[in-house]
Amino acid sequence: MNATHYLADWRPFPYQITETRLEFDLAPRATRVRSRIGFVRRGDGDLVLDGAGLKTLSLAVDDKALPLSLAGDGQLIIPAADLPDSFTFEAEVEIDPEANTALEGLYLSGGIFCTQCEAEGFRHITWYPDRPDVMAPFHVTINSDMPVLLSNGNPVEEAPGRAIWQDPWKKPAYLFALVAGDLRAVSDSFTTMSGRKVALNVWVRPGDEGRAGYAMESLIRSMKWDEDVYGREYDLDVFNIVAVDDFNMGAMENKGLNIFNSKLVLATAETATDGDYERIEGVIGHEYFHNWTGNRITCRDWFQLCLKEGLTVFRDQQFTSDMRSPAVKRIHDVQTLRARQFREDAGPLAHPPRPDHYQEINNFYTATVYEKGAEVIGMLKRLVGDEGYRKALDLYFERHDGQACTIEDWIAVFQDATGRDLTQFKRWYTDAGTPRLTLTEDWADGRLVLNFHQETAPTPGQPEKPARVIPIALGLIGPNGDEVLPTTVLEMTEPAQSFSFDGLGARPVVSLLRGFSAPVTVDREIGADQQALLLAHDTDPYARWQAGHDLALDGLILRAGGRDGGEDFNRALAGVLADAGDDPAFAALCLSLPGEEEIATAISARGGIPDPDAIHAARRAQMLDIATTHETALARLYDAMAQPGPYRPDAEGGGRRSLRLASLAYLSRLDGGARAEALYRTATNMTERQGALEQLIAAGRDKAALADFAAEFGANRLVMDKWFMVQPLRAAPDRAVARARELAAHPDFDWKNPNRFRALIGGLTANHAGFHAADGSGYDFLAEWLMRLDPVNPQTTARMCSAFETISRYDAGRQAHARSALERIAALPGLSRNSSEMVTRILAGLN
């Protein structure tokens, strides 16, 4: 059985570290790590140190040798009675970076030594109190013949075969980083608002220097933005980013030495899409912003993970909004939240942003912690206003700099800064589930009464859900399209609450949840004509898009159920297409139909059992209807949005390309992929080339293009990840699993590389009807590969298990197939605790 950790059991560490000194003798199979750690007693308790997979060579306290038998299974315990009030602990251990395929701790990635210590990777390096509330300055010596030797902080000494780094800022072990290898730097500098010059480096493999420029530009923009918007200045003499190919996560915010998955650093127009560029900018910003919200102020324990991650996601969302289009960014964020977090809330993996228990912390790096955590910050900001938010953040940085904090500390800062009682608001942190907001209306004699009711369905371990504070931003649109009430924020605090508006000349249409002011689902009676009115005239971009999206979703649900539907959305698109050139990115979003997974979610929420094949057929039919009705307008837009000059990865150019590709998706239903084939041949950027390739796959005309793509980009691992991903993703459902099997046998399918594994397996699981094939072949394929990967990389395996999390919504036959696949995984000898927890929770949620 896996041990369960409970928030209620947390106790402070009874010792304080005055300094951590580490010395590494790097070798691929036998790296020596010598540690010298100063401790001071500050409470009662034994000295408990964490370690995993260590070959312990020596132990000592104040130069007195200790028996190696103290180094037990995962813990080293020295009784308090044997320790003075102040002492130095020393250890020498040996580790094997080359054998570290789990990519936790110190490992080798293509000949480069690198580390990943969040959440509990440092224990794979040496004996240490591996918990986020134990913070200390680090002094690190690296001995190696590698040409580049990096660690946290500032360089103290650099000589052939040796480098010494000193980090003057206290940090927990999870923020430790080390990199050594044959690397090249793309360098620049930044002068802070107080006049300090900071050396900036993006380190890449030889030959990749030409693809790191955009990452550097993004870093400089991030540093300037954090000063301008939050008043936060960088605090070291150097900031290093390193790109590595083998990485379980996107990136890591280690103090002064951010390690990145290379896909979030390397980009050129020929190899990266607009989406890649935006992600690079956003993730560079995210990890840099962690310097204050995560590093200078960290989380007391891993239950508080959303404190640093939710806040930093919110900050990177603000950053991208300021760099690009706020309206488009907000809609993209909502789409991500619904696709990932809402499905989490609705299934067996549901948990609050601040959970009260876990078995494996790596399984809680989730959309709930990150994306919903950010939404909670956004609601706080909306409730206290811009001035109150800035005042609270300034107090947060002033009060808690250098500390490890809790959600309670965070809430207290807002209460103290603004005078608001946020006791009820805290439920957003402690309660799982997505509230369902129901609206009914009463209209009489110029008075509109809005009756709201909120309810949150039970989730595992939380059957009862008290009412939450829900900020409801709304406006009123008159029947002629004029706005009769600008955006107003209502604060709902009760299970049921009514709000009235008087003096209205005619019954308006409610523009509800403007800006997506709260992460809730909405249930309201609204006619297609009212949705079309909002789509045409709403002054809030999010609410306008949502009206069209709901109109499309309602029609698709009818079609999936064998009824007529979709005509209203088809008609409403005429207005969108007529004005599409005014804001191409927004128009592209309005043109995009809800995805098959979202349709299934909506059918399930309305009490139905989704049929993946019927949903796929309904969506294809709707696209054909739209293409047939609007062929002339779509063709005009496709031609008009052609790239007018050299490629630029900015919002304007990206918007034009997104509208062009949205038009192409419809036109390909009529021309069999002829335009896509021509675009593939002539495209000068990866955005259009990949977009064309996806339409060719969908049209069954992909053979030549796929061969050409592999021939041109076969040596580029990141671009070939796209090749592996798009084939199962865009394949016809009855061919998706077969295509995935063929690709899994391809000699370039390096399944031990997390990017390549996620590309192929994730591509299949994102093909809704293909993965949920009625014969269970999609589930079987996924289970086979998860069982193969688990002994090698438990983290990636566990995260891919979440593809099964929605299976309880489908028919009994699919559930039976999924149960069989999950039970095979569960029975795997030596199954990791990461995957065991995920599979057990998903199985418990099956009918």
C-alpha positions in Angstrom: 0.0 0.0 0.0 1.2 3.5 -0.8 1.5 5.8 2.3 -0.9 8.7 2.4 0.4 12.1 3.5 -2.1 14.4 5.3 -1.9 18.1 5.7 -3.1 17.8 9.3 0.1 15.8 10.1 2.5 18.6 9.0 5.0 19.5 11.6 7.9 22.1 11.4 11.3 20.7 10.8 13.1 20.8 14.2 16.5 22.1 12.7 17.5 25.1 10.8 20.2 24.9 8.1 22.8 27.7 8.2 24.6 26.7 5.0 24.6 23.9 2.5 28.0 23.1 0.9 28.0 20.5 -1.9 30.9 19.2 -4.0 30.3 17.1 -7.1 32.8 14.9 -8.9 30.8 14.2 -12.1 31.0 10.9 -13.9 28.3 9.3 -16.0 28.1 6.0 -14.0 29.7 7.0 -10.6 29.2 10.6 -9.6 30.5 11.4 -6.1 28.6 14.0 -4.0 30.1 15.3 -0.8 27.8 17.4 1.4 28.6 19.6 4.4 25.5 21.0 6.1 25.4 23.3 9.1 22.4 22.6 11.5 21.0 24.5 14.5 18.3 23.0 16.7 15.1 25.0 16.8 12.7 22.4 18.2 12.3 18.9 19.5 12.8 15.9 17.3 15.3 13.6 15.6 17.3 14.7 12.6 15.5 13.0 9.7 17.1 13.2 6.2 15.7 11.9 3.0 17.6 9.8 0.4 16.7 7.5 -2.5 19.0 5.3 -4.6 22.1 6.5 -2.9 25.3 4.5 -2.4 26.4 5.9 1.0 30.2 6.0 1.4 30.6 8.0 4.6 28.6 9.8 7.3 29.8 12.1 10.0 28.6 14.7 12.6 31.3 17.3 13.6 34.0 15.1 12.0 32.9 12.1 14.0 32.1 9.1 11.8 28.6 7.6 12.0 27.7 4.0 11.2 26.5 3.5 7.6 23.7 1.4 8.9 21.9 4.6 9.8 21.2 5.1 6.1 17.9 3.1 5.9 15.3 2.7 3.2 14.6 6.3 2.1 15.5 7.9 5.4 18.5 8.5 7.6 17.6 9.1 11.2 20.0 10.5 13.9 18.4 10.6 17.4 18.1 14.1 18.8 19.8 12.9 22.0 23.0 12.2 20.0 23.2 15.7 18.6 24.4 19.0 20.0 22.4 22.2 19.5 24.7 23.3 16.7 26.5 20.8 14.5 27.8 20.0 11.0 26.6 17.0 9.1 28.7 15.5 6.4 28.1 12.7 3.9 29.7 11.3 0.8 27.5 9.3 -1.6 27.8 7.9 -5.1 25.0 8.1 -7.7 24.5 6.9 -11.3 23.2 9.7 -13.6 23.4 7.5 -16.7 21.0 5.0 -15.3 18.5 7.6 -14.1 15.8 7.2 -16.7 13.2 8.6 -14.3 14.8 12.0 -14.8 14.5 12.9 -11.1 17.6 14.2 -9.3 20.9 14.3 -11.4 20.7 12.6 -14.7 22.3 12.6 -18.2 20.4 14.0 -21.2 22.2 13.4 -24.4 25.6 13.7 -22.7 24.6 16.7 -20.6 24.4 16.4 -16.8 21.3 18.2 -15.5 19.0 18.1 -12.6 15.2 18.1 -11.8 14.6 18.3 -8.1 10.9 19.4 -7.8 9.1 18.0 -6.1 11.3 15.4 -4.3 14.2 14.9 -6.6 17.0 16.2 -4.4 16.9 13.1 -2.3 18.2 11.2 -5.3 21.4 13.4 -5.1 22.3 13.2 -1.4 21.0 12.9 2.1 19.0 16.1 3.0 15.7 17.3 4.5 13.9 17.3 1.2 11.0 19.5 2.0 10.2 23.0 0.8 10.1 24.7 4.2 13.8 24.0 4.9 15.7 26.9 3.2 19.4 27.6 3.1 22.1 29.4 1.1 24.0 27.0 -1.1 27.7 26.8 -2.0 28.4 24.4 -4.8 31.7 23.1 -6.3 31.6 21.2 -9.6 34.6 19.1 -10.7 34.3 17.9 -14.3 36.1 18.0 -17.7 32.9 19.3 -19.2 33.4 22.8 -20.8 30.4 24.4 -19.1 29.6 24.0 -15.4 26.6 25.8 -14.0 24.7 25.9 -10.7 22.4 28.4 -8.8 23.4 31.9 -7.9 26.6 33.8 -8.9 29.9 32.3 -10.2 32.7 32.5 -7.6 35.4 30.7 -9.4 35.8 29.3 -12.9 38.8 27.3 -14.0 39.4 24.3 -16.3 37.8 21.3 -14.7 36.3 23.2 -11.8 33.6 25.8 -11.0 32.3 27.2 -7.8 28.8 28.8 -7.4 27.4 30.7 -4.5 23.7 31.4 -4.1 23.3 34.0 -1.3 19.5 33.6 -1.2 18.0 31.0 1.0 16.2 28.3 -1.0 14.8 24.8 -0.5 16.4 21.8 -2.0 13.8 21.5 -4.8 15.2 24.7 -6.3 18.8 23.3 -6.5 20.1 23.0 -10.1 23.3 21.8 -11.8 24.1 21.6 -15.5 27.4 20.4 -17.1 28.0 19.8 -20.7 29.2 20.9 -24.1 26.9 24.0 -24.5 26.9 27.3 -26.4 25.5 30.5 -25.0 23.3 33.1 -26.7 24.1 36.1 -24.4 22.7 39.5 -23.7 22.2 41.7 -20.6 19.5 43.5 -18.7 19.8 46.6 -16.6 17.4 46.5 -13.7 15.3 49.5 -12.5 18.0 50.2 -9.8 20.8 50.3 -12.4 22.3 46.8 -11.9 23.5 45.0 -15.0 22.6 41.4 -15.2 24.3 38.9 -17.5 21.8 36.8 -19.4 22.6 33.5 -21.1 20.5 30.9 -23.0 22.6 27.7 -23.2 21.9 25.3 -26.0 23.7 22.4 -27.8 26.2 23.4 -30.5 24.3 24.2 -33.7 21.2 25.4 -31.9 22.3 29.0 -31.3 20.3 30.3 -34.2 17.1 29.0 -32.6 17.4 30.6 -29.2 17.0 34.3 -30.0 13.3 34.4 -29.3 13.8 32.8 -25.9 16.2 35.6 -25.0 13.9 38.3 -26.3 11.1 36.8 -24.2 13.3 36.7 -21.1 14.1 40.4 -21.4 10.5 41.3 -21.9 9.6 39.3 -18.8 12.2 41.0 -16.7 10.9 44.5 -17.8 7.3 43.5 -17.3 7.8 42.2 -13.8 9.4 45.5 -12.8 6.7 47.6 -14.5 3.6 45.7 -13.3 4.7 44.2 -10.0 7.7 46.2 -9.0 9.9 43.1 -8.8 13.6 43.4 -9.6 16.0 40.5 -10.3 18.4 39.9 -7.5 21.5 38.0 -8.9 24.4 39.0 -11.2 23.5 36.3 -13.8 20.5 34.6 -15.1 20.9 31.3 -17.0 18.5 29.2 -19.1 19.5 25.8 -20.3 17.7 23.7 -23.0 17.7 19.9 -22.6 15.9 17.3 -24.7 14.9 14.9 -21.9 12.7 16.6 -19.4 9.5 15.4 -17.6 8.1 18.9 -17.3 8.0 22.0 -19.5 10.6 23.9 -17.4 11.9 24.5 -13.9 12.4 27.8 -12.0 15.6 26.9 -10.2 17.0 30.0 -8.7 19.1 31.8 -11.3 19.4 28.6 -13.4 16.2 27.7 -15.2 16.3 24.3 -17.0 13.9 24.0 -19.9 12.5 21.4 -22.1 14.1 22.3 -25.4 10.7 22.5 -27.1 10.1 25.7 -25.0 13.3 27.4 -26.0 14.2 26.5 -29.6 12.3 28.2 -32.4 12.6 29.5 -36.0 9.8 30.3 -38.4 10.6 27.1 -40.3 10.5 24.8 -37.3 8.1 26.3 -34.8 4.4 27.3 -35.0 2.7 30.4 -33.7 1.5 28.4 -30.8 5.1 27.3 -30.1 6.3 30.9 -30.1 3.5 32.0 -27.7 4.2 29.1 -25.4 7.9 29.9 -25.3 7.2 33.5 -24.4 4.7 32.5 -21.8 6.7 29.7 -20.1 9.9 31.8 -20.2 7.9 34.5 -18.4 6.3 31.9 -16.0 9.6 30.5 -14.8 11.2 34.0 -14.5 8.2 35.3 -12.5 8.8 32.4 -10.1 11.9 34.2 -8.9 9.6 36.1 -6.5 6.4 34.0 -6.5 8.0 30.6 -5.8 11.7 31.2 -5.0 12.0 34.3 -2.8 8.6 33.3 -1.3 8.0 29.5 -1.6 5.4 27.1 -0.3 5.6 25.7 3.3 4.6 22.2 2.2 3.5 20.5 -1.0 -0.1 20.8 -0.1 0.4 24.6 -0.7 1.6 24.0 -4.3 -1.1 26.2 -5.8 0.2 29.1 -3.8 3.2 29.4 -6.0 1.9 27.9 -9.2 -1.6 29.4 -9.3 -0.2 32.9 -8.6 2.6 32.5 -11.2 0.3 31.1 -13.9 -2.0 34.1 -13.3 1.1 36.4 -13.7 2.2 34.7 -16.9 -1.4 35.0 -18.2 -1.3 38.7 -17.5 2.1 39.0 -19.2 0.9 37.3 -22.4 -2.3 39.4 -22.4 -0.1 42.5 -22.3 2.3 41.2 -25.0 -0.5 40.0 -27.3 -4.3 40.2 -27.4 -6.1 40.2 -24.0 -9.4 39.0 -25.5 -7.9 36.1 -27.4 -5.6 35.1 -24.5 -8.6 35.1 -22.1 -10.6 32.8 -24.5 -7.6 30.5 -24.9 -7.2 30.3 -21.1 -10.9 29.4 -20.7 -10.6 26.7 -23.4 -7.6 25.2 -21.6 -9.4 25.3 -18.3 -12.5 23.6 -19.6 -10.6 21.0 -21.6 -8.3 20.0 -18.7 -9.5 21.2 -15.4 -13.3 20.9 -15.7 -12.8 17.2 -16.8 -10.6 16.7 -13.7 -13.3 18.2 -11.5 -15.9 15.9 -13.0 -14.1 12.6 -12.5 -12.3 10.4 -10.0 -9.2 12.6 -10.0 -11.0 15.6 -8.6 -9.2 17.5 -5.8 -9.1 21.0 -4.4 -6.4 23.5 -5.5 -5.1 23.0 -1.9 -5.6 19.2 -1.3 -5.6 17.9 2.3 -3.9 14.5 1.4 -1.9 12.8 -1.3 0.1 9.6 -1.9 2.5 10.8 -4.6 3.0 14.6 -4.9 4.1 14.4 -8.5 0.5 13.4 -9.3 -0.7 16.8 -8.1 1.0 18.9 -10.7 -2.5 19.2 -12.2 -4.7 21.7 -14.1 -6.6 22.2 -10.8 -3.4 23.4 -9.0 -2.2 25.5 -12.0 -5.1 26.7 -14.1 -7.8 26.7 -11.5 -5.3 28.1 -9.0 -4.8 31.0 -11.4 -8.6 31.5 -11.8 -8.9 31.8 -8.0 -6.3 34.6 -8.1 -8.2 36.3 -10.9 -11.4 36.2 -8.8 -9.6 37.7 -5.8 -8.3 40.5 -8.0 -11.8 41.1 -9.4 -13.3 41.3 -5.9 -10.7 43.7 -4.4 -10.0 45.7 -7.5 -6.7 46.6 -9.2 -5.6 49.0 -6.4 -6.5 46.5 -3.6 -4.7 43.7 -5.5 -1.5 45.7 -5.9 -1.6 46.8 -2.3 -2.0 43.1 -1.2 0.8 41.9 -3.4 3.2 44.6 -2.1 2.3 43.5 1.4 2.8 39.9 0.5 6.4 40.5 -0.8 7.2 42.8 2.1 5.9 40.4 4.8 6.9 37.0 3.5 10.2 37.6 1.6 12.5 34.6 2.4 9.7 32.5 3.9 7.8 29.4 3.1 4.1 30.2 3.2 0.6 28.8 3.2 -2.7 29.6 1.7 -3.7 31.0 5.1 -0.8 33.5 4.9 -1.9 34.5 1.4 -5.5 35.1 2.4 -4.4 37.0 5.5 -2.4 39.4 3.3 -5.5 40.3 1.3 -7.6 40.7 4.4 -5.1 42.9 6.0 -4.5 45.0 2.9 -8.1 45.5 1.9 -10.2 44.9 5.1 -12.3 42.3 3.4 -13.4 39.1 5.2 -12.3 36.3 2.9 -13.3 33.4 5.1 -15.9 32.1 2.7 -13.7 32.8 -0.3 -11.1 30.4 1.0 -13.5 27.5 0.0 -12.2 28.0 -3.5 -8.9 26.6 -2.2 -10.3 23.8 0.0 -13.3 22.5 -2.0 -13.0 20.4 -5.1 -15.5 20.5 -8.0 -16.9 23.0 -10.5 -19.9 25.0 -9.2 -22.9 24.9 -11.4 -24.6 28.3 -11.7 -28.3 28.3 -12.7 -30.0 31.4 -13.9 -33.7 32.1 -14.3 -35.3 35.5 -15.1 -38.4 37.3 -14.2 -39.5 40.3 -16.3 -42.3 42.7 -15.6 -43.0 46.5 -16.0 -39.4 47.4 -16.9 -37.9 45.3 -14.1 -35.6 42.4 -14.6 -35.0 40.0 -11.8 -32.1 37.5 -12.1 -32.4 34.5 -9.9 -29.2 32.6 -9.3 -28.7 29.2 -7.7 -25.3 27.6 -7.1 -24.6 23.9 -6.5 -21.4 21.9 -6.6 -21.7 18.1 -7.2 -20.0 15.7 -4.7 -16.4 14.8 -5.4 -14.3 12.0 -3.9 -14.1 12.6 -0.2 -16.2 15.7 -0.3 -19.9 14.9 -0.5 -21.2 18.3 0.8 -20.3 21.6 -0.8 -21.2 24.8 1.0 -21.9 28.0 -1.1 -18.9 29.9 -2.4 -18.3 33.5 -3.2 -18.9 33.8 -6.9 -18.2 37.1 -8.7 -20.7 37.3 -11.5 -19.7 39.9 -14.1 -22.6 40.8 -16.4 -24.0 43.4 -18.8 -27.4 43.9 -20.4 -27.9 44.1 -24.2 -31.0 45.6 -25.6 -33.1 44.0 -28.4 -31.6 46.4 -30.9 -28.0 45.4 -29.9 -27.2 48.5 -27.7 -25.6 47.9 -24.3 -28.1 49.2 -21.7 -26.0 48.1 -18.7 -22.2 48.1 -18.8 -20.2 45.4 -17.0 -21.3 45.1 -13.4 -20.0 42.6 -10.9 -22.5 40.9 -8.6 -21.2 39.0 -5.6 -23.1 35.8 -4.9 -22.6 34.4 -1.4 -25.7 32.3 -0.8 -27.0 29.0 -2.3 -29.7 31.1 -4.0 -29.7 34.8 -4.5 -31.7 37.3 -6.7 -30.6 40.7 -8.1 -33.0 43.2 -9.8 -32.6 45.9 -12.4 -35.2 48.6 -12.8 -36.2 51.2 -15.3 -35.6 49.2 -18.4 -37.5 50.1 -21.6 -37.5 46.7 -23.1 -36.5 43.2 -22.0 -32.7 42.9 -22.5 -30.6 39.9 -23.1 -28.2 39.1 -20.2 -24.5 39.0 -21.2 -23.5 36.6 -18.4 -20.1 35.8 -16.9 -18.2 38.5 -18.8 -14.5 37.8 -18.9 -15.3 34.4 -17.5 -15.4 36.0 -14.0 -15.6 32.7 -12.2 -14.7 29.1 -13.1 -18.2 27.8 -13.1 -20.6 26.1 -15.6 -23.8 27.9 -16.5 -27.3 26.5 -16.9 -29.8 29.0 -18.3 -32.7 29.1 -20.8 -31.6 31.2 -23.7 -32.9 31.0 -27.2 -30.9 30.8 -30.4 -32.0 34.3 -31.4 -30.7 35.7 -28.2 -27.4 33.8 -28.6 -27.1 35.2 -32.1 -27.8 38.7 -30.8 -25.0 38.4 -28.2 -22.6 37.0 -30.9 -23.3 40.0 -33.1 -23.4 42.8 -30.5 -21.9 41.9 -27.1 -19.3 44.4 -26.1 -17.4 41.9 -24.0 -15.2 39.7 -26.4 -15.3 36.7 -24.1 -19.1 36.8 -23.7 -19.5 37.4 -27.4 -17.4 34.3 -28.3 -19.2 32.3 -25.6 -22.6 33.0 -27.1 -21.5 31.7 -30.5 -19.7 28.7 -28.9 -22.9 27.8 -27.0 -25.0 28.2 -30.1 -22.7 25.8 -31.9 -22.5 23.3 -29.0 -26.3 23.1 -28.7 -26.6 22.3 -32.4 -23.9 19.7 -32.3 -25.5 17.9 -29.3 -28.8 17.7 -31.3 -27.0 16.3 -34.3 -25.1 13.8 -32.2 -28.4 12.6 -30.9 -29.8 12.1 -34.4 -31.9 15.3 -34.5 -31.7 18.4 -36.7 -29.4 21.1 -35.4 -26.7 23.5 -36.3 -28.7 25.8 -38.6 -28.8 28.7 -36.2 -25.0 28.7 -35.8 -24.5 28.3 -39.5 -26.7 31.4 -40.1 -25.0 33.4 -37.3 -21.6 32.8 -38.9 -22.5 35.1 -41.8 -21.9 38.2 -39.5 -18.7 36.8 -38.1 -17.3 36.2 -41.6 -18.3 39.6 -42.8 -16.3 41.3 -40.1 -13.6 38.7 -39.8 -10.8 41.0 -41.1 -11.3 43.4 -38.3 -9.9 41.0 -35.7 -8.7 37.8 -37.5 -7.6 36.0 -34.3 -11.0 36.5 -32.7 -12.8 35.5 -35.8 -10.8 32.3 -36.0 -11.9 31.4 -32.5 -15.5 32.1 -33.4 -15.2 29.9 -36.5 -13.8 27.0 -34.5 -16.4 24.4 -33.5 -16.4 22.9 -30.0 -14.1 19.8 -29.9 -15.4 16.3 -29.6 -14.3 15.9 -26.0 -16.2 19.1 -25.1 -19.3 17.8 -26.8 -19.1 14.6 -24.9 -18.7 16.5 -21.6 -21.8 18.6 -22.3 -23.8 15.5 -23.2 -22.8 13.8 -20.0 -23.6 16.9 -18.0 -27.1 16.9 -19.4 -27.6 13.3 -18.3 -26.8 11.6 -21.6 -24.3 8.9 -22.5 -22.0 10.3 -25.2 -21.4 8.2 -28.3 -17.9 9.1 -29.6 -18.7 7.9 -33.2 -21.9 9.9 -33.3 -20.2 13.0 -32.0 -17.5 12.7 -34.6 -20.0 12.3 -37.4 -22.1 15.2 -36.1 -19.0 17.5 -36.1 -18.0 16.5 -39.6 -21.5 17.1 -40.9 -21.6 20.5 -39.3 -18.3 21.5 -40.8 -19.5 20.4 -44.2 -22.7 22.4 -43.9 -20.8 25.5 -42.9 -18.3 25.0 -45.8 -21.1 24.6 -48.3 -23.1 27.6 -47.1 -20.1 30.0 -46.7 -17.7 28.7 -49.4 -17.4 32.1 -51.1 -16.7 34.0 -47.9 -14.3 31.4 -46.6 -12.4 31.3 -49.9 -12.1 35.1 -49.8 -10.7 35.0 -46.3 -8.3 32.2 -47.1 -6.8 34.3 -49.9 -7.0 37.6 -48.0 -5.2 36.3 -45.0 -2.1 35.1 -46.9 1.1 36.3 -45.4 1.8 39.8 -46.7 5.6 39.8 -45.9 8.2 38.0 -43.9 7.1 35.8 -41.0 6.8 37.5 -37.7 5.8 35.6 -34.5 3.6 38.4 -33.3 -0.1 38.6 -32.5 -1.1 40.3 -35.7 0.6 37.8 -38.0 -0.5 34.9 -35.9 -4.1 36.1 -36.0 -4.0 36.2 -39.8 -2.6 32.7 -40.0 -5.1 31.3 -37.5 -8.0 32.7 -39.6 -6.5 31.4 -42.8 -6.1 27.9 -41.3 -9.6 28.0 -39.8 -10.9 28.8 -43.3 -8.8 26.0 -44.8 -10.3 23.4 -42.4 -13.7 24.1 -43.8 -12.7 24.5 -47.5 -10.8 21.1 -47.3 -14.2 19.5 -46.8 -15.2 20.6 -50.3 -11.9 20.4 -52.3 -10.6 17.2 -50.9 -7.5 18.8 -49.6 -6.4 20.5 -52.9 -5.7 23.9 -51.2 -4.0 22.2 -48.3 -1.7 20.4 -50.8 -0.8 23.6 -52.5 -0.2 25.4 -49.2 2.0 22.6 -47.9 4.2 23.0 -51.0 4.5 26.8 -50.8 4.4 27.5 -47.0 7.4 29.3 -45.7 6.6 28.8 -42.0 5.8 25.8 -39.8 2.4 27.2 -38.7 1.0 26.9 -42.2 3.0 23.8 -43.1 1.7 21.9 -40.1 -1.8 23.2 -40.6 -1.8 22.0 -44.2 -0.4 18.7 -43.2 -3.2 18.1 -40.7 -5.8 18.8 -43.3 -4.1 16.4 -45.7 -4.1 13.6 -43.1 -7.8 14.3 -42.5 -8.5 14.1 -46.2 -6.4 10.9 -46.7 -4.0 12.6 -49.0 -1.0 12.6 -46.6 1.4 10.0 -48.0 3.7 12.3 -50.1 3.6 15.2 -47.6 4.5 13.0 -44.7 7.4 11.5 -46.6 8.6 15.0 -47.6 8.2 16.2 -44.0 10.3 13.4 -42.6 13.0 13.8 -45.2 13.3 17.5 -44.5 13.1 17.4 -40.7 14.2 13.9 -39.8 17.2 15.2 -37.9 15.2 17.8 -35.9 13.8 16.0 -32.8 11.3 18.7 -31.9 9.9 19.0 -35.4 9.6 15.2 -35.7 7.6 15.2 -32.5 5.0 17.1 -34.5 5.2 14.5 -37.2 4.5 11.7 -34.7 1.7 13.7 -33.0 -0.4 14.9 -36.0 -0.8 11.5 -37.6 -2.8 9.7 -34.9 -4.4 13.0 -33.9 -5.9 13.7 -37.4 -6.4 10.2 -38.6 -9.9 8.9 -39.3 -11.1 7.3 -36.1 -11.2 3.8 -37.6 -7.5 4.2 -38.6 -6.2 6.0 -35.5 -5.1 3.1 -33.4 -3.6 1.3 -36.4 -1.7 4.4 -37.4 -0.4 4.8 -33.8 0.8 1.1 -33.8 2.7 1.7 -37.1 4.4 4.8 -35.7 5.3 3.0 -32.5 7.3 0.5 -34.6 9.1 3.3 -36.4 12.8 3.4 -35.7 12.7 7.0 -34.7 10.1 6.4 -32.0 12.3 7.0 -29.0 9.8 6.1 -26.3 12.1 6.8 -23.5 12.2 10.5 -24.5 9.1 12.2 -22.8 8.5 14.5 -25.6 8.4 11.8 -28.2 6.3 9.5 -26.0 3.8 12.3 -25.3 3.6 13.2 -29.0 2.6 9.8 -30.2 0.5 8.5 -27.3 -1.0 11.9 -26.6 -1.8 12.4 -30.2 -3.9 9.2 -30.1 -5.6 10.0 -26.8 -6.6 13.4 -28.2 -8.3 11.7 -31.1 -11.6 11.4 -29.3 -13.4 8.8 -31.4 -10.2 7.0 -32.2 -9.1 6.5 -28.7 -12.5 5.6 -27.5 -13.0 3.0 -30.2 -15.8 0.7 -29.2 -13.6 -2.4 -29.4 -11.3 -1.1 -26.7 -8.2 -1.1 -29.0 -7.3 2.5 -28.0 -7.4 1.6 -24.3 -5.3 -1.6 -25.0 -2.7 0.4 -26.9 -2.4 3.0 -24.2 -2.1 0.3 -21.5 0.6 -1.6 -23.3 2.8 1.5 -23.5 2.1 2.7 -20.0 3.1 -0.7 -18.7 6.3 -0.5 -20.7 7.2 3.0 -19.7 6.4 2.8 -15.9 9.6 1.0 -14.9 11.6 3.6 -16.8 9.8 6.9 -16.2 7.0 6.7 -13.5 6.2 10.5 -13.7 5.4 10.5 -17.4 3.5 7.2 -17.1 1.3 8.5 -14.3 0.4 11.7 -16.1 -0.6 9.8 -19.2 -2.9 7.6 -17.1 -5.2 10.6 -16.9 -6.4 9.8 -20.4 -8.7 7.2 -18.7 -10.2 9.7 -16.2 -13.4 10.3 -18.2 -14.2 6.7 -19.0 -17.1 6.5 -16.5 -19.2 8.8 -18.7 -19.3 6.3 -21.6 -21.4 3.1 -22.3 -21.0 -0.2 -20.4 -19.0 -1.8 -23.2 -16.3 0.9 -23.3 -16.1 0.9 -19.5 -15.6 -2.8 -19.5 -12.7 -2.5 -22.0 -11.2 0.3 -20.0 -11.5 -1.5 -16.8 -9.7 -4.5 -18.2 -6.9 -2.3 -19.5 -6.6 -0.5 -16.1 -6.6 -3.8 -14.2 -3.7 -5.0 -16.3 -1.7 -1.9 -15.5 -2.6 -2.3 -11.8 -1.4 -5.9 -11.8 2.0 -5.0 -13.3 4.7 -6.3 -10.9 6.6 -3.4 -9.3 4.1 -0.8 -10.5 5.3 2.6 -9.4 3.5 4.4 -6.6 2.9 7.3 -9.1 1.0 5.1 -11.5 -0.6 2.9 -8.8 -2.3 5.9 -7.2 -3.7 7.2 -10.5 -5.0 3.8 -11.7 -6.5 3.0 -8.3 -8.4 6.3 -8.2 -9.6 5.9 -11.8 -10.8 2.4 -11.2 -12.7 3.5 -8.1 -14.7 5.9 -10.2 -15.9 3.3 -12.7 -19.6 2.2 -12.5 
